[in-house]
Structure formats: structure tokens, C-alpha cells
Amino acid sequence: MKYISTLVIFLTLGAMEPYAQVWAATPVALPLSAQPEKNPVPRSVGWTQECADRVAAIKGKPCDVIFIGDSITQNFVGNPMPAWDLVGGQVWEKHYANRNALNFGVGSDNTRNVLWRLENMDIKDLRPKAAVILIGTNNTKDTPADIAAGVKAVVDKTRATFPGVKVILVSILPTARETQRMAEANKTIRTFGDNRDVFYLDLAAKMPPEGSSWKGLGNDRLHLRPEAYELWATEMEPLLKKLLP
């Protein structure tokens, strides 16, 4: 009886082996948020031109830190609209002008757009020691799990593009559009930090509610006022000192 049972198990496992090989060979489908945009549609004239100009300006020069993100990152150095004061140019000059920093932010980008830019823009010769990533607030149609998967894909692509780079991963900030969705995504995003290669910076926790908005946000309850950029720089400084000796 024992022999028969053993034989049945052996035959069953043998019959299942081809299926096991198929299952092992079948890749797990990534959500769209974790895949590069295939045919990114420009959202305005010169969609990536400002960013391309910043990349061109640093070619042949040291690049020790790269800031990767959307308009919140772009506005650290740029003024996308006339008379729009929600920018951090003075803060950038104060903290990063002398640190060989590249702003790789583009307005309205989501994780898919950033993945496309990391693959297609002329940055592969750069050798940054640190990368600051703040992305996800424009993934408003994705689930929290898919937003987190998109952010993880950006982290992984950044590390693959720049071997040896250390990543400062900034939490998605409060926004009136989808604050609960982003807060849920942050619960997963924070687990990507290992304090070895990826360092999580919970900047959202430093921006508590104020009336109908949050500390440091402008009237649109999305973009940052200059004081919020100063907060970002101040909170991140200990990490940058550690990563940029």
C-alpha cells in the first residue's frame, strides 16, 4: 500500500511538471503604472524641452545629485507660468547651486512618463552619487497599490541607469485631488526604503493640515510655496550630507 501511494504521488508530480514549467516561465504582468509610456503625448509645446536644456547644460560636467519628478520637482528651479510664485528657485540656489545638481523634473509627469524619460533622454553618461525621487501625485487614476508599483519601477530604473547611486525616496505629498489615495500609496512606498541603497524621506508627515489645505501648499492645494521647498531641503539635508561627502 505504501509503495502504491508513493507511486501515485510520483506519477502525479511527474504529470504536473510541464505545467509547473509553464507557470515558472510566465512573467507576472506589471500594472501600466510600472511600464514606460509607449507613445507619450506632449501636453504642451516643448513638453520636455526645459528639462532637455538642463540636461544639455550639465553634459561634460560632474553631476552628483539628480532630482527626478514632476512639476513639484521642476518648480524647484523653473517658473512654468508667468507670475506664478509657487517655485523654489531661491531655495535651489541656496542649497544645490554649488552641489553639481540636475533638476530632472517635468510638469504633469506620472510614473510612466518618468520611466520613458529615464530610457529616452540623454542622461546615461551621468554618474550621480544620489538621486532624489518624488513622483506619483499625477497617477490619479491608479489604485494605491499600482501607484506604489509605479514608484518602485522608477526607483529600480533609476538604480539600473546609474549603477551605485543612492536613492532618497520622498513620500508623495498631500494634495486636495487624491490625498487619501496618495496616503494609502505611501504606506507601501515607505517599505521600499532599506537605509542602505534607498532612503525614505517622509516629507508628507511634516506638512500637516491647515484649514482646508496643508502646510506649505499654494492655492491650488497641490504645488509648493517657497517655504515648503525650504522645508524639503532642510529635512533632506542630513541624508544628502551622508550621501555626498
N, C-alpha and C positions, 0 to 999 in steps of 0.2 A: 504493500500500500504506500509506504514511504517512497519507494522507487517510482511508483506511478505519479505521485504528487510532484516529485522533483522533475519528472519528465514533462508533466503538463506545464509547470512554471517555465521550464527551459524553452519548450516549444512556443509558449505564449510570448515570452520575451523576444525570441527569435522572429516571430511574426510581427512584433511591434517595431523591430529595429529600423526598417525602411521609413516608417512614419516618424520615428524619433529623429532620423537624419534630416527629414524634410522640415520638421519643426525647428531643429537646431539651425538649419540653413536659412530659414525665413526671417528676414530682419524685422525688427519691431518698427512699425510705421511712426515716424515723428509727426507731431502736430505741425500745422503750417507755420505757427509762430516760431518754430525751431528750424525752419528751412529758409534759405535765401529767397528773396523775391526774384522771380524769373525774369519778368519784364517790368521793372519799376517805372511807373508813370510819373514824369516830373510834375510836381504840384505847383510850380511857378517857374517863370523864366529864370534860368540859372540855378535850378534846384540845388545842385551840389557845387556850384561854381565857387562860392565863397570858401567852402571847405577845400576844394581843389587848389585854390590860391594859397591857402595857409599851408597845405602840404608842399606845394612848389617852393614856398619861401623857406622851408626848413631843409630842403634837399641839399645834401652835401654838408650839413651841419649836424652837430650832436642833437639827438632827441632823447632826453632822459625820462620824460613822462608824457603820456598821451591821454587826453581826456576824450572818452568815447560816449556819444549820446545823441540826444535830440535837441530841440530848441532851448531847453533849460541849460544844457551844456554850451550850445552855440552862443547863447546870450552872455556867457562869461566874458566874451570878447567882442561880440557883434551887436549891432543895433538894427534888428530886422525891419523896423518901421520908424518913420520919422516921428520924433517927439515921444517915442516910447522909452520911458526911463527904467523899465524893468530889466536892467542889464548890470553886469558885474565887472565892467571894464576896469574901473579903478582898483577893484579888489584883485583882478588878474595881474595888473601891473605891480601891485604891492607884493603879491605872494609868488608869482610864477614867471614874471618877465625875465628874470635872471636865472631861470632853472631849466632852460632848454625844453620848454613845454610846447606841445602841439595841441590845439583845440580841434578835435575831430568830430564836432557836433554839427548836425544838420536838422533844421526845423521840420517838425511833423514826422520824423522818423519813428518807426516802430522796430521791433527786433528783426523783422525780415529785411527791412531796408538797411539796417546796420550790417547784417550778415552779408548782404550784397556788396556794400561799400568796402567791407574788410577784404572781400575777394577781388573786387574790380578796381579799386582806386590804387594809386601808385604809392603804396606805403611799405612794400615788402622789404625794402632795403633799410628801413628804420630799425633801430635796436634800442627801444626804450627799456629802462630798468623797471618802470612801474606804469601801469595802465589804470586809469580811474574810469569805472563804468557806471553810468546812471542811465538806464533805459527801461521802457515798459509802460510808461504812462499813456502812450498812444495806442497801446494794444487794448483798446476799449471794448472790442467785440469778442475778445478771447476770455476763456474761463481763467480763474486764478491759477489752476494747475498748468494751463497752456502758456500763460504769461510767464510763470516761473520756468517752464521748459525753454521758452524763447530766450530768457535772460541767461539760462545755463548754456545754451548754444552760443550766445555771444561771448561768454566767458571762455568757453572751450575754443572757439575760433580765434579769439584774441591770443590765447596762450599758444595755439598752434602757429599763428602768424609771427609771433615774436617769442621765440624759444627763450626760456629762462625768465620771462617777465613776471613780476609780481602784480597781482590784481587787487585793487581796492574797489570792492563792490558796494555801491551806495544803494541804500533802500529806496524803493520808489516813494516819491514824496506825496504828501496829501494833495488832493485835487477834488474840486467840487463835482467833477464829471463822474468819477467812479471811485470814490475814496474807499468804500468798503471792499470792492473788488481788489483794489491795489493792496489794501491792508492784509487781505487773505493771501494774496500772492507773496507778500513779504514774509509770511510765516514759513514758506518753503524756501524763498530766496536766502534767508538768513542761514539756512543749513548748508549752503554752498561754501561758506567760509570755513577754512581749516586752520587759520592763523599760521600757515606755513607758505602756501602759494597764493591763497585767496583770503583777503581780509575784509570782513563785513563791517560796514560803517552804517549804523542805524541813525541816519540823519533825520528821518521822519519822527523819531522819538523826541527830537529837540525842537520840533515845530508843533506845539500843542494848539488846540482850537482857540480861536479868539473871535468871539461873536459868531458870525456866520461863515468865518473863514479860518485860516490858520496863520500862525506866526510866520512872518516873512513873505507871505504871498501878496501879489498885486490884486487889482480889482477884478481880474478875470478868475481869481482863485485857482490859478494853475502855475503861472510863471512867477519867478522870484524877484523880489525887490533887492536892491544892493545890500541891505543889511542881512538878507538870507544868504547871499554869496559870501559875505564875511563870516557868517556862522559856519557855512560849509567849509571854508578854508581853515578856520580856527579848529574845528572839530577834527579835520583830517590831518592837520599839521604833524601831530606826533607820529602818525603812521608814515607820512612822507619822509620825515627825518630818519626814520628807521630804515626805509627802503632806498633812500637817496643819500647815502653817507657822503 
